[in-house]
Amino acid sequence: MAFPIFQYNANQEAPFTVFVEHQDKTRDGHWRPAAFVMLTPSLRTSGFLLALPPEELQSFLLLLTFVTAEGHIAPYMWQLAEALGQSEAKARARLERLLKAQWLGQRIVTKQDAGAGWPSYAPVHGLLPLREEGNREAPQVIHQAVPREVIIEQSRRLYARPRAEVEAEIAQFLSKSLPTPPHIKSKKSPMPFMTYQEPTLQPSPQDEASNALRDALIQFGLYPEQAEEILAEYEQERVERQLAWLPYRGARNPAGMLMAAIRGDYEAPPALRPIPAEPPSETPAETSQDTANLEVPYAD
């Protein structure tokens, strides 16, 4: 699959730049990325604002607000529809018009297949140069997404070997022995070669439960960082409870409803609430006695 790449003219400056800031720096050089979109003076002089109709310009600016901490921009359709306050059908029609918008004779937005029938929209590669703290004048780095199947096939061609050949080489390697040191004179066979294996750490039951909840939240449409934020902020019982109740809420946007239900600690849906008991009816004996006490008029 060929991905479009935006090409600037020789003297054309990009109207937008993604800048990655280094936060929470440590002495050993580690840091946490925090990216945001910067406007440049070229936005005023490049003709970008005049090239797009008002609605398409609004949709493009909304797209830029979904930049992640690493500097990626590729929101899903349901996220854009929720931000626009429109149904997915209306939002899809609006974004299809944005896909046709052009600047400098090139399209500025591309549509990607995120799997499971969830399309995502992203600026064309090269439209937003990537800058990093401490190197604002770094050359533009263009990241071209490659399908997972292509990567696996390429790795197999480069590194894979027949299983029988690998097993024979391992057996030959384990059968070798260390040579006897020259200062030790012994008729005994030298010590066989042994390898050290790093002990594997088994995850605790609490970690396994947390990982299972994280996978469940991601399966319902949350980003990995959103799932980790939810698990860090709220107790697991609340998350498990809202996950179990979600199928009964009939939500059109499961991810949005799930996050709102966890944060607001919503009560159980009506389908799961207990039915109030009806008041007891009068017994036949009481009815008969009340009827007997009634005075019945009679004629002389």
C-alpha positions as CSV (number, residue, x, y, z in Angstrom):
1,M,0.0,0.0,0.0
2,A,1.4,3.4,-1.0
3,F,1.0,6.2,1.4
4,P,0.8,9.8,0.1
5,I,3.7,12.1,1.2
6,F,3.3,15.9,1.2
7,Q,6.1,17.7,-0.6
8,Y,6.9,21.4,0.2
9,N,8.3,23.9,-2.3
10,A,11.9,25.0,-1.8
11,N,11.1,28.3,0.0
12,Q,7.8,27.2,1.6
13,E,7.6,27.0,5.4
14,A,5.2,24.6,7.0
15,P,2.2,26.4,8.7
16,F,2.1,23.8,11.5
17,T,4.8,21.9,13.4
18,V,4.6,19.1,15.9
19,F,7.0,19.8,18.8
20,V,7.9,17.1,21.2
21,E,8.9,18.4,24.7
22,H,11.0,16.5,27.2
23,Q,9.3,16.4,30.6
24,D,10.3,14.8,34.0
25,K,13.9,14.5,33.0
26,T,16.2,12.3,35.1
27,R,19.9,12.4,35.7
28,D,20.5,9.3,33.6
29,G,18.9,11.0,30.6
30,H,15.4,9.6,30.6
31,W,12.4,11.8,30.0
32,R,8.7,11.7,29.2
33,P,7.5,13.0,25.8
34,A,4.7,15.6,25.7
35,A,3.9,16.8,22.1
36,F,1.8,19.7,20.9
37,V,1.1,21.4,17.6
38,M,2.7,24.8,17.0
39,L,1.5,27.5,14.6
40,T,4.2,29.3,12.5
41,P,4.0,32.7,10.7
42,S,3.5,30.8,7.4
43,L,0.0,30.0,8.4
44,R,-0.8,33.7,7.8
45,T,1.2,34.1,4.6
46,S,1.1,30.7,2.9
47,G,-2.5,30.8,1.7
48,F,-3.4,27.8,3.7
49,L,-6.3,29.6,5.4
50,L,-7.7,30.7,2.1
51,A,-7.3,27.3,0.4
52,L,-9.8,25.5,2.7
53,P,-13.5,26.3,3.0
54,P,-14.6,27.3,6.6
55,E,-16.1,23.9,7.4
56,E,-13.0,21.9,6.2
57,L,-10.7,24.3,8.0
58,Q,-12.6,23.7,11.2
59,S,-12.5,19.9,10.7
60,F,-8.7,20.0,10.1
61,L,-8.0,22.1,13.2
62,L,-10.2,19.6,15.2
63,L,-8.1,16.8,13.8
64,L,-4.9,18.5,15.1
65,T,-6.2,18.5,18.7
66,F,-5.9,14.7,18.9
67,V,-2.1,14.8,18.9
68,T,-0.7,12.2,21.3
69,A,2.2,12.5,23.7
70,E,4.5,11.0,21.0
71,G,3.4,13.4,18.3
72,H,1.0,11.1,16.4
73,I,-2.3,12.3,15.0
74,A,-4.8,9.6,13.9
75,P,-8.2,9.8,15.7
76,Y,-11.0,7.3,15.0
77,M,-14.2,8.2,13.4
78,W,-16.3,7.8,16.6
79,Q,-13.9,10.2,18.4
80,L,-14.3,12.9,15.8
81,A,-18.1,12.4,15.7
82,E,-18.3,12.8,19.5
83,A,-16.1,15.9,19.4
84,L,-18.4,17.4,16.7
85,G,-21.5,16.5,18.5
86,Q,-22.9,14.8,15.4
87,S,-23.9,11.3,14.4
88,E,-21.2,9.1,12.8
89,A,-23.0,9.3,9.4
90,K,-22.9,13.1,9.4
91,A,-19.3,13.2,10.7
92,R,-18.3,10.7,8.0
93,A,-19.8,12.9,5.3
94,R,-18.0,15.9,6.7
95,L,-14.6,14.2,6.8
96,E,-15.1,12.8,3.3
97,R,-15.2,16.4,2.1
98,L,-12.1,17.2,4.1
99,L,-10.3,14.3,2.3
100,K,-10.8,16.2,-1.0
101,A,-9.4,19.5,0.3
102,Q,-6.0,20.4,-1.2
103,W,-3.3,22.9,-0.6
104,L,-0.3,23.5,-3.0
105,G,-2.0,21.0,-5.3
106,Q,-1.8,18.2,-2.8
107,R,-4.3,16.6,-0.4
108,I,-3.7,17.3,3.3
109,V,-5.6,14.5,5.0
110,T,-5.6,10.8,4.5
111,K,-7.9,8.0,5.6
112,Q,-6.4,4.9,7.3
113,D,-8.0,1.5,8.1
114,A,-7.5,0.9,11.8
115,G,-9.1,-2.6,11.7
116,A,-12.5,-3.8,13.0
117,G,-14.2,-1.4,10.6
118,W,-12.9,1.6,12.5
119,P,-11.4,4.2,10.1
120,S,-9.0,6.8,11.3
121,Y,-8.0,10.1,9.8
122,A,-4.6,11.7,9.9
123,P,-2.6,14.5,8.2
124,V,-0.7,13.4,5.1
125,H,2.9,12.4,6.0
126,G,5.2,15.3,5.7
127,L,2.6,18.0,6.2
128,L,3.5,18.6,9.8
129,P,7.3,18.5,10.4
130,L,8.4,16.9,13.7
131,R,10.6,18.9,16.0
132,E,12.1,17.8,19.3
133,E,13.2,19.8,22.3
134,G,16.9,20.7,22.1
135,N,16.9,20.3,18.3
136,R,14.3,22.7,16.9
137,E,16.1,22.9,13.6
138,A,16.3,19.1,13.1
139,P,15.6,17.8,9.6
140,Q,12.1,16.6,9.0
141,V,11.5,12.9,9.8
142,I,8.8,11.2,7.8
143,H,7.4,8.1,9.3
144,Q,5.7,5.8,6.8
145,A,3.4,3.2,8.3
146,V,4.0,-0.3,7.1
147,P,1.4,-3.1,7.5
148,R,2.2,-5.7,10.1
149,E,2.2,-8.5,7.6
150,V,4.9,-6.9,5.5
151,I,7.2,-6.5,8.6
152,I,6.7,-10.1,9.6
153,E,7.4,-11.4,6.1
154,Q,10.5,-9.2,5.8
155,S,11.8,-10.5,9.2
156,R,11.3,-14.1,8.2
157,R,13.2,-13.6,5.0
158,L,16.1,-12.0,6.8
159,Y,16.4,-13.9,10.0
160,A,14.4,-17.1,9.9
161,R,16.2,-20.4,9.5
162,P,15.0,-24.0,9.2
163,R,14.1,-25.5,12.5
164,A,16.1,-28.7,12.0
165,E,19.2,-26.6,11.2
166,V,18.8,-24.5,14.4
167,E,18.2,-27.6,16.6
168,A,21.3,-29.3,15.3
169,E,23.4,-26.3,15.9
170,I,22.1,-26.0,19.5
171,A,22.8,-29.7,20.2
172,Q,26.3,-29.3,18.8
173,F,26.9,-26.2,21.0
174,L,25.7,-27.9,24.2
175,S,27.9,-30.9,23.5
176,K,31.1,-28.9,23.6
177,S,33.2,-28.8,26.7
178,L,35.3,-26.1,28.2
179,P,39.1,-26.8,27.8
180,T,41.1,-27.8,30.8
181,P,43.2,-25.0,32.3
182,P,47.0,-25.6,31.7
183,H,47.9,-25.5,35.4
184,I,45.5,-28.3,36.3
185,K,46.6,-31.8,35.4
186,S,43.8,-34.2,35.7
187,K,42.7,-37.3,33.9
188,K,39.1,-36.5,34.5
189,S,37.0,-35.1,31.7
190,P,36.6,-31.4,31.8
191,M,33.4,-29.8,33.1
192,P,30.7,-29.6,30.5
193,F,29.8,-26.2,29.2
194,M,26.8,-24.7,31.1
195,T,24.8,-21.7,30.3
196,Y,23.0,-19.3,32.8
197,Q,19.4,-18.7,32.2
198,E,17.8,-15.6,33.6
199,P,15.0,-16.6,36.0
200,T,11.5,-15.6,34.8
201,L,9.3,-13.6,37.1
202,Q,5.7,-14.8,37.3
203,P,3.2,-11.9,37.4
204,S,1.2,-11.6,40.6
205,P,-2.6,-12.3,40.6
206,Q,-3.2,-8.6,41.1
207,D,-1.1,-7.7,38.1
208,E,-2.9,-10.4,36.0
209,A,-6.3,-8.9,37.0
210,S,-5.1,-5.4,36.2
211,N,-3.8,-6.5,32.8
212,A,-7.1,-8.3,32.0
213,L,-9.0,-5.1,32.9
214,R,-6.7,-3.0,30.7
215,D,-7.2,-5.4,27.8
216,A,-11.0,-5.2,28.3
217,L,-11.0,-1.4,28.3
218,I,-8.9,-1.3,25.1
219,Q,-11.3,-3.8,23.5
220,F,-14.2,-1.4,24.1
221,G,-12.3,1.4,22.2
222,L,-10.2,3.2,24.8
223,Y,-6.6,4.1,24.0
224,P,-3.9,2.3,26.0
225,E,-3.0,5.5,27.8
226,Q,-6.7,6.1,28.7
227,A,-7.0,2.6,30.1
228,E,-3.9,3.0,32.2
229,E,-5.2,6.3,33.5
230,I,-8.6,4.8,34.5
231,L,-6.9,1.9,36.3
232,A,-4.5,4.3,38.1
233,E,-7.3,6.6,39.3
234,Y,-10.2,4.3,40.1
235,E,-10.5,1.0,42.1
236,Q,-10.8,-2.2,40.1
237,E,-14.2,-3.1,41.6
238,R,-15.7,0.1,40.1
239,V,-14.2,-0.7,36.7
240,E,-15.3,-4.3,36.7
241,R,-18.8,-3.3,37.7
242,Q,-19.2,-0.7,34.9
243,L,-17.7,-3.2,32.4
244,A,-20.3,-5.8,33.4
245,W,-23.2,-3.3,33.1
246,L,-22.1,-1.7,29.8
247,P,-23.9,-4.3,27.5
248,Y,-27.2,-3.4,29.2
249,R,-26.9,0.4,28.6
250,G,-27.4,0.2,24.8
251,A,-24.7,2.8,24.2
252,R,-24.0,4.0,20.6
253,N,-20.5,5.1,21.7
254,P,-19.3,2.3,24.1
255,A,-15.9,3.8,24.8
256,G,-17.4,7.2,25.7
257,M,-20.2,5.7,27.8
258,L,-17.8,3.4,29.6
259,M,-15.4,6.3,30.6
260,A,-18.3,8.4,31.7
261,A,-19.8,5.6,33.7
262,I,-16.6,4.8,35.5
263,R,-15.8,8.5,36.3
264,G,-19.4,9.2,37.4
265,D,-19.9,5.8,39.1
266,Y,-23.3,5.4,37.4
267,E,-25.9,3.2,39.0
268,A,-27.0,0.0,37.5
269,P,-29.1,0.2,34.2
270,P,-32.8,-0.2,34.6
271,A,-32.8,-3.7,33.2
272,L,-30.7,-4.8,36.2
273,R,-32.5,-2.9,39.0
274,P,-34.7,-5.0,41.4
275,I,-38.5,-4.8,40.8
276,P,-40.3,-3.2,43.8
277,A,-42.7,-5.5,45.6
278,E,-46.4,-4.9,45.2
279,P,-48.5,-4.1,48.4
280,P,-50.3,-7.2,49.8
281,S,-53.9,-7.6,48.6
282,E,-56.8,-8.0,51.0
283,T,-57.7,-11.5,52.1
284,P,-61.1,-13.0,51.3
285,A,-61.9,-13.3,55.0
286,E,-61.4,-9.6,55.7
287,T,-63.5,-8.8,52.6
288,S,-66.3,-11.0,53.8
289,Q,-66.3,-9.5,57.3
290,D,-66.3,-6.0,55.9
291,T,-69.3,-6.9,53.7
292,A,-71.1,-8.4,56.7
293,N,-70.9,-5.2,58.7
294,L,-72.6,-3.2,55.9
295,E,-76.2,-2.1,56.7
296,V,-78.5,-3.2,53.9
297,P,-81.7,-1.0,53.7
298,Y,-85.0,-2.9,53.5
299,A,-88.6,-1.9,52.7
300,D,-91.4,-2.0,55.3
